[in-house]
C-alpha cells in the first residue's frame, strides 16, 4: 500500500515538532535573554567587544591568547615587573585598555560584566544580599571537585553552611594548631638538609612545589581530620588529578559544550569524584556528627562536600602561595636577612611559638606583598540571582560579574608608580595604609564571602616560611623558568627551583 505524500509530510512534521519547540524555547530563554541583558548594559553606557552569534567573544579570546603565547615569553628581567596578567589573561588586559575598568563581553550566550573599579569592587564584595552568588554555570562544572560545599553554594544553603563551618577557623582555634604545623614541617626541613648532604654538603638545587604541597596536605589532614598525610595521600592525589582534568581557562571561558563532555573525560571525572567522596568519608566518618535538622544523607553530603573544599582550597592554594613567597625571597635575600634579624629578637630560646606569631611583622609583610603580586585566586566572580543594583549600574538577573584580582593589585592609581615591584615595606602599617583604596587588596576576598581559611592560611604561611628561613639561605636556581600559569589558581607553571644552603 502506498503512503500518500501528504501523509508522509505530516509524519515528518510530527517528528520535527518537538525539536522546533525545543529550539524556540532555547531561543526565547537563552538568546533573547542574553540580548536583553546586553542591550540594558549598553543603554547604561557600558560598552565592550562586539560578539559573534552563538559563540560571543570566545573566538576573539582564543585568537588573542594564541597570538600572545606565540609572541611572549618571560625572561629573567621580567622579575622586576612581575606583571603576568597581559600574558595569562591577555584579552582582559586588551579590552581594559580599549573600554576602561568596566565593560561587557560574552562567552557563548552568557553575558558578563568586567568590574575593576575599586569602589564598585568593594560594594560588590560587601553586599549582604543573597541576590548575588557564585556563577551557577561555573559551580555546576566544579561540583565533582568541590561538591556543594560553602565555596560553590548560594542563598540560604550557603548562609547555613557558613554558620556551621566558620567557627572552626576562628583565630583561637587556628592558634591551637601551630604546634602541629611546626611538627608537620620537620620532614621537609630534614629532606632539604639531606639534599644538601647528597649534593656535596654545601648547596643543593631543590624544586620546592611538591614538598610544599605535601607539607600543606599534612597540616590539613592532621589539623582538620586527625590523620597524617600518609593516610590522606590518596585523597590529595585524586583531587590533584581532578584539578588537572579541569585545568585551564576553558573551565571559565572555553567553547560552550552545551552540557556535554566527551564520554571518556566524563567517565574519568565521575570515577575520580566517587573515589574522593569514598576516601573522605572513610577518613572522617568516625569524627562526623550528623546534623539532625539535615537528615542522615544530607548530613553526610554536607561533611563530604565541605571536606572536599577544605582539602583542595586549604592545601593547594596555601602551598602555591608558599612557592611564590620562596621565589620572591630568593630574588630578594635582604628580606631573608630581615626575617632572621626579627626572629632573633622575638623567638624564645630560638624557637617559634604561638606567642611569637603576632610579633613576626617582617614575614607578615613579605606574605602580604607576595599575595598582592601573585594571589592564587585570580578572580572574584558573582552572578545576579535576581535583579539588583551595583553602584549606579542596574544588574540584570543572569548577568555574571568578574573582577581580575591581579590587575586590581597592580593598579598604579591605587598602589603608586611602583605597583609592579616587590616592596613588602608598603605593608609596614598594615593593609589600610598600604594603598589608596584598601578594598583593592583582596587575596582572600572581602565581605560576607571572605575566605574562611584566611586565618589558617596566614598562620601556616608564617610558620612554614619562618622555619625555612631560619634553617636555610637561598637564591633562585639557574634552572628556574618564570612561568605563571592559570590552572584554576595561578601557580608556577614549571615549578620553583632554588639553591639552598644551611645557615
C-alpha positions in Angstrom: 0.0 0.0 0.0 1.4 3.4 -1.0 1.7 6.2 1.5 0.4 9.5 0.1 2.9 12.4 0.0 0.7 14.4 2.3 0.7 11.7 5.0 4.5 11.4 4.8 4.8 15.2 5.2 2.5 15.2 8.2 4.6 12.4 9.7 7.8 14.2 9.2 6.4 17.4 10.6 5.1 15.5 13.7 8.6 14.2 14.3 10.2 17.6 13.8 7.7 19.5 16.0 9.4 18.6 19.4 12.7 19.8 18.0 11.2 23.0 16.7 9.5 23.6 20.1 12.8 23.0 21.9 14.7 25.4 19.6 12.1 28.1 20.0 12.3 27.6 23.8 16.1 27.9 23.7 15.9 31.0 21.5 13.4 32.7 23.8 15.0 31.8 27.1 18.7 32.0 26.2 19.3 34.0 23.1 16.7 36.7 23.7 17.6 36.9 27.4 21.2 37.4 26.6 20.3 40.1 24.1 18.1 41.9 26.6 20.9 41.9 29.2 23.4 43.2 26.6 21.0 45.9 25.4 20.3 47.0 29.0 24.0 47.4 29.7 24.7 49.4 26.6 21.7 51.7 27.4 23.7 52.5 30.6 26.7 53.4 28.5 28.7 50.2 29.1 30.5 49.0 26.0 32.5 46.0 25.1 34.0 44.0 22.2 31.4 43.1 19.5 30.3 39.4 19.9 29.7 36.8 17.2 26.5 34.9 17.1 26.3 31.8 19.4 30.0 32.0 20.4 30.1 35.6 21.7 33.6 36.8 22.2 35.2 33.3 22.6 36.8 33.2 19.1 38.4 36.6 19.8 39.6 35.5 23.2 41.2 32.4 21.8 42.8 34.4 18.9 44.3 36.9 21.4 45.5 34.1 23.6 47.2 32.2 20.8 48.8 35.4 19.5 50.2 36.3 22.9 51.6 32.8 23.5 53.5 32.9 20.3 54.8 36.4 20.8 55.8 36.4 24.5 58.0 34.5 26.9 59.0 35.5 30.4 62.7 36.4 30.7 64.8 37.0 33.8 64.4 40.8 33.5 60.6 40.4 33.9 61.0 39.6 37.6 61.4 43.3 38.1 57.9 43.9 36.8 56.2 40.8 38.0 53.2 41.6 35.7 51.8 38.3 34.2 48.3 39.5 33.5 49.0 40.6 30.0 50.3 37.1 29.2 48.0 34.9 31.2 44.8 36.9 30.6 45.7 39.0 27.5 42.1 39.5 26.3 41.0 41.1 29.6 44.0 43.4 29.5 43.4 44.4 25.9 39.7 45.1 26.4 40.5 47.0 29.6 42.8 49.3 27.6 40.1 49.7 25.0 37.0 50.1 27.1 38.1 51.0 30.6 37.7 49.3 34.0 34.1 48.4 33.4 33.0 46.6 30.2 30.8 43.8 29.0 31.7 40.7 27.0 30.1 37.3 26.3 31.1 33.7 26.2 28.7 31.9 24.0 25.2 33.2 25.0 26.3 34.1 28.5 26.8 37.8 29.3 29.5 39.1 31.6 30.4 42.4 33.3 34.1 43.0 33.9 34.4 45.3 37.0 37.8 46.5 38.2 36.9 49.9 39.7 37.9 49.7 43.4 34.7 51.4 44.7 32.4 49.0 42.8 34.5 46.0 43.7 34.2 47.0 47.3 30.4 47.3 47.0 30.1 44.0 45.1 32.2 42.1 47.7 30.5 43.7 50.7 26.9 43.2 49.6 25.0 41.2 52.2 22.1 40.4 49.9 21.7 36.7 48.8 20.7 38.0 45.3 24.4 37.9 44.4 26.1 34.4 44.4 28.7 32.3 42.8 28.0 31.8 39.0 25.8 28.7 38.7 27.2 27.5 35.4 30.7 27.6 36.8 29.9 26.0 40.2 28.0 23.2 38.4 31.1 22.3 36.4 33.2 22.4 39.6 30.8 20.1 41.6 33.0 17.0 41.2 35.9 18.8 42.8 34.2 21.0 45.4 30.9 19.2 45.9 28.1 21.6 47.1 30.2 23.0 49.9 30.5 26.5 51.0 32.6 27.7 48.1 30.1 26.9 45.4 26.7 27.1 47.2 24.4 30.1 47.2 21.4 31.6 49.1 20.1 30.3 52.4 22.0 27.0 52.0 25.3 28.9 51.8 24.4 31.0 54.8 23.6 27.9 56.8 26.9 26.2 55.8 28.9 29.3 56.7 27.3 29.5 60.2 28.4 25.9 60.8 31.8 26.0 59.2 33.1 29.5 60.1 33.7 28.8 63.9 36.1 26.0 63.0 38.5 28.6 61.5 38.4 31.3 64.2 41.8 32.5 65.2 41.7 31.0 68.7 41.3 27.5 67.1 43.9 28.2 64.5 46.5 29.2 67.1 45.9 25.8 68.7 47.2 24.2 65.5 50.6 26.0 65.5 52.5 23.2 67.2 51.0 20.7 64.8 52.2 22.9 61.9 55.7 23.0 63.3 55.7 19.2 63.6 54.4 18.8 60.0 57.3 21.0 58.7 60.1 18.9 60.2 60.2 16.2 57.4 60.5 18.9 54.8 63.4 20.6 56.7 65.1 17.2 57.1 64.6 16.3 53.5 66.3 19.5 52.3 69.2 19.0 54.7 69.7 15.6 53.3 69.6 17.0 49.8 72.4 19.4 50.7 74.5 16.5 52.0 73.7 14.3 48.9 74.8 17.2 46.6 78.1 17.8 48.1 77.4 19.2 51.6 77.3 23.0 50.7 74.4 23.8 48.4 71.5 21.9 46.8 69.2 22.6 43.9 65.7 21.9 45.1 62.3 22.1 43.4 60.0 23.2 46.2 56.5 22.8 44.9 55.7 19.1 45.7 57.4 19.3 49.0 55.3 22.3 50.0 52.1 20.5 48.7 52.9 17.5 50.9 53.6 19.7 53.9 50.4 21.7 53.4 48.4 18.5 52.9 49.8 17.0 56.1 48.8 20.1 58.0 45.2 20.0 56.6 44.9 16.2 57.2 46.1 16.3 60.8 44.5 19.6 61.8 41.1 19.1 60.4 40.7 15.3 60.1 43.1 13.8 62.7 45.0 11.8 60.1 48.6 12.2 58.7 49.5 12.9 55.1 50.2 9.2 54.5 46.5 8.5 55.2 45.3 11.4 53.1 47.7 10.9 50.3 45.2 9.1 48.1 42.6 11.9 48.6 45.1 14.6 47.5 46.4 12.5 44.6 42.8 12.1 43.2 41.9 15.8 43.9 45.1 16.8 42.0 44.0 14.6 39.1 40.6 16.2 39.2 42.2 19.6 39.2 44.3 18.8 36.2 41.3 17.4 34.3 39.5 20.7 34.9 42.6 22.8 34.5 43.0 25.6 32.0 40.9 28.6 31.2 38.3 26.5 29.3 36.6 25.8 32.6 35.9 29.6 32.7 35.8 30.8 29.2 36.1 27.8 26.8 33.9 26.8 23.9 30.4 26.0 25.1 29.8 22.3 25.3 26.1 22.7 25.7 26.1 20.5 28.8 28.1 17.7 27.2 31.6 16.5 27.8 33.5 13.7 25.8 32.4 10.4 27.3 35.9 9.4 28.2 36.6 12.6 30.1 33.2 12.5 31.8 33.8 8.9 33.0 37.2 9.9 34.3 35.7 12.8 36.3 32.9 10.6 37.6 35.2 7.8 38.8 37.6 10.3 40.5 34.6 12.0 42.1 33.3 8.7 43.6 36.8 7.7 44.8 37.4 11.1 46.5 34.0 11.0 48.3 34.5 7.5 49.5 38.0 8.2 50.8 36.9 11.3 52.5 34.0 9.7 54.2 36.2 6.8 55.4 38.6 9.4 56.9 36.1 11.5 58.7 33.0 9.4 59.4 34.1 8.5 63.0 34.5 12.1 63.8 31.5 13.4 61.9 28.4 14.4 63.9 25.2 14.1 62.0 23.1 17.3 62.0 19.6 16.1 62.8 18.0 19.0 61.1 19.6 17.9 57.8 18.9 14.2 58.0 21.4 11.4 57.7 22.1 11.5 53.9 22.1 15.3 53.7 24.5 15.5 56.7 26.9 13.1 55.1 26.8 15.2 51.9 27.5 18.3 53.9 30.5 16.8 55.6 32.0 15.3 52.5 31.4 18.4 50.3 33.0 20.8 52.7 35.9 18.4 53.3 36.4 18.5 49.6 36.6 22.3 49.8 39.0 22.2 52.7 41.2 19.6 51.2 41.5 21.3 47.8 41.3 25.0 48.7 43.1 24.6 52.0 46.1 22.8 50.8 46.6 23.7 47.2 46.2 27.5 47.5 48.4 27.7 50.5 51.2 25.5 49.0 51.1 27.6 45.8 51.3 30.9 47.9 54.3 29.4 49.8 56.0 28.6 46.5 55.6 32.2 45.3 56.9 33.5 48.6 60.0 31.5 48.3 60.6 32.6 44.8 60.4 36.3 45.8 62.5 35.8 48.9 65.1 34.0 46.7 65.2 37.1 44.5 65.5 39.4 47.5 67.9 37.9 50.1 67.8 41.2 52.0 64.3 40.2 53.2 65.6 36.8 54.3 68.1 38.7 56.5 65.3 41.0 57.8 63.2 37.9 58.8 66.1 36.3 60.6 67.0 39.5 62.4 63.4 39.8 63.7 63.4 36.1 64.7 66.5 36.6 66.8 64.5 39.3 68.8 61.2 37.5 69.2 61.9 33.8 69.3 62.2 32.5 72.9 65.1 30.0 73.1 65.4 30.3 69.4 62.1 28.5 68.8 58.9 29.6 67.1 55.9 29.6 69.4 52.2 30.7 69.4 53.1 33.9 71.4 55.8 34.9 68.9 53.5 34.7 65.8 52.0 38.2 66.4 55.5 39.7 66.5 56.6 38.3 63.1 55.9 41.6 61.4 58.6 41.2 58.6 57.5 37.8 57.4 53.9 39.0 57.5 54.7 41.9 55.2 56.5 39.5 52.8 53.5 37.3 52.7 51.1 40.2 52.1 53.2 41.5 49.3 53.6 38.1 47.7 49.8 37.7 47.8 49.4 41.1 46.2 51.7 40.2 43.3 50.8 36.5 43.0 47.3 35.9 44.5 46.5 32.2 43.9 42.8 33.1 43.3 42.7 35.1 40.0 39.1 36.2 40.1 36.2 37.3 42.2 33.1 36.1 40.4 29.4 36.7 41.1 26.1 36.0 39.3 23.0 38.1 39.8 20.5 35.6 41.0 17.8 38.3 41.0 17.7 41.9 39.6 20.0 44.0 41.7 21.9 47.3 41.8 25.7 47.8 41.8 26.5 51.5 42.3 24.7 53.2 39.5 24.6 50.1 37.4 21.3 48.1 37.1 22.4 44.5 37.0 20.0 42.1 35.3 19.3 38.6 36.6 21.6 36.1 35.0 24.5 38.6 34.4 27.9 37.4 35.7 30.3 39.9 37.3 34.1 39.4 37.2 37.0 41.1 38.9 40.5 40.2 37.9 42.4 40.4 41.2 46.0 40.7 39.8 45.0 43.7 37.8 43.4 45.3 40.8 46.6 44.5 42.8 48.8 46.3 40.3 46.8 49.4 39.5 49.2 52.4 39.7 46.3 54.6 40.6 45.8 52.5 43.7 49.3 51.4 44.6 51.6 54.1 43.1 54.2 54.0 40.4 56.0 51.1 42.0 52.9 48.8 41.8 54.7 46.1 39.9 57.7 46.0 42.3 58.2 43.7 45.2 58.2 46.1 48.2 56.9 44.5 51.4 57.5 47.7 53.3 54.4 49.1 51.8 52.5 47.0 54.4 54.5 48.4 57.3 51.4 50.0 58.8 49.0 47.3 57.6 46.7 47.0 54.6 44.8 50.1 55.4 47.9 52.3 54.8 49.4 50.2 52.0 47.4 51.7 49.2 44.9 54.4 48.3 41.9 52.1 48.4 42.3 49.2 50.9 39.4 47.4 49.4 41.5 46.9 46.3 43.6 44.3 48.2 41.6 41.1 48.1 43.7 38.0 48.0 41.2 36.3 50.3 38.2 38.2 49.1 36.3 40.6 51.4 32.9 40.9 53.0 30.4 38.0 53.6 32.3 35.8 51.1 35.7 36.3 52.7 37.6 33.1 52.6 37.0 31.2 55.8 40.5 29.8 55.7 42.3 33.2 55.7 43.5 32.9 59.3 44.5 29.3 58.8 46.5 30.1 55.6 48.2 33.1 57.1 49.3 31.3 60.2 50.5 28.3 58.2 52.5 30.6 55.8 54.1 32.4 58.7 55.1 29.1 60.4 56.4 27.5 57.2 58.4 30.5 55.9 59.8 31.3 59.3 61.1 27.8 59.8 62.6 27.6 56.3 64.3 31.0 56.5 65.7 30.2 60.0 67.3 27.0 58.7 68.4 27.9 55.1 69.5 30.8 53.0 68.6 30.5 49.3 68.6 32.1 45.9 67.0 31.3 42.6 68.3 28.3 40.7 69.5 28.9 37.1 67.0 26.1 36.2 64.1 28.3 37.3 61.8 29.4 34.5 59.3 32.1 35.3 56.0 30.8 34.0 52.9 31.9 35.9 50.1 29.7 34.7 46.3 29.6 35.4 45.2 26.1 36.5 42.1 27.1 38.4 44.6 29.0 40.6 47.7 31.0 39.4 50.7 28.8 40.0 54.3 28.5 38.8 53.8 26.6 35.6 57.2 24.9 35.7 57.6 25.0 39.5 60.0 27.0 41.7 63.6 25.9 41.9 66.0 27.4 44.4 69.6 26.9 45.6 69.7 26.3 49.3 72.4 26.4 51.9 72.3 25.6 55.6 72.8 28.5 58.0 
